[in-house]
Amino acid sequence: MNDLSEKIIAHYQRHASDWDADRRGSGWNDRPWHEKFVRLLREGASVLDLGCGGGSPIASHLADHGMRVTGMTAHRS
């Protein structure tokens, strides 16, 4: 695994469940950035959420603010 992208993928796979659980709880530490992003969009705007996981909190937050959200998550087997 000499390729940096492979190391990043392996790192993500090791920590994804913990990251997801934290963001679903009170650990949504970048929420202010997402609030600012929402204010810049018009209602009904289309948003592509890459790496959305289970869609919470980001995709659901965008949808709650009237955005049309498409989520994509890569699964590597």
Residue pairs with C-beta under 8 A, 6 or more apart in sequence:
1 7
1 10
9 76
13 76
16 53
20 53
20 54
23 56
23 57
24 54
24 56
24 57
28 57
31 57
34 58
34 61
34 62
38 61
38 62
38 65
38 67
41 47
41 65
41 67
43 65
43 66
43 67
44 66
44 67
44 68
45 67
45 68
46 67
46 68
46 69
46 70
47 62
47 67
47 68
47 69
47 70
48 69
48 70
48 72
49 55
49 58
49 59
49 62
49 69
49 70
49 71
49 72
50 72
51 72
51 73
51 74
52 58
52 59
52 71
52 72
52 73
53 73
55 69
55 71
59 69
59 71
62 69
63 69
